[in-house]
Amino acid sequence: MRSPHGERLARLSQAIDELSAHGLAGLPPDLLAERVEHIFTLVEGIDPESARRRTRRAVIEN
């Protein structure tokens, strides 16, 4: 039985592997953006501080 943290890492690893398997050139831009956003969401679930940094960065850029 995996810990919740281990399960999150496994999902993140799987998402990265799936994106890598399709290759960046083979995906339409909207699907690529969707998958990258999903990966960021998984990272933020593992490291909530990264979500706060990302939000601050978006506010500064706008």
N, C-alpha and C positions, 0 to 999 in steps of 0.2 A: 504494500500500500504506500503510495506516494504522499508526501506532505502537500498541502495546498500550494506552497511555494514551488515545489518540484513539478507539480502539474502545470503551473503557469509557465515555468521554464520550458517544459516539454512542448506546450502549445506554441510558444514563441519560436522555438527551434523548428518545429514543423512548418510554421508559417514562412519562416525564412527559407527553409529548404524548398518549399513549394514555389516560392517566388523565384528562387535560383534555378529550379528545374525548368521553368517556363522561359527563362531568359528575359532580359529587359526589352530586347528588340522585338520579341514575339507577342507582346501584350499591347492592346490598344491603350492610349494614354489614360482614359478614364478608369479602366480596370487596374492599371498599374497604380494610379493614385489611390484607388480603393484599397488595394492590398497593402500599400505602404502605410496608409492611415490605420489599417487593422494592426499592423506590426507596432506602430506607435502606441496604440491603445493597449496592446499586450504588455509593452515595456512599462507603460504608466501603471498598469495593474501590479507589476512587480516592484516598481520604484515610484511611489506617489510623488516624491520630490521632483522627478523629471516632468511630471504633469504641471507642477507649479512653475518650474523654469520655462517650460514651453509656453504657458499662458502669459507669463511676464514678457517673454520675447515677442509674442504676437502683438501685445499691447504696445510695446516700444516701437515695433516696425510700422504700426498703423498710426 
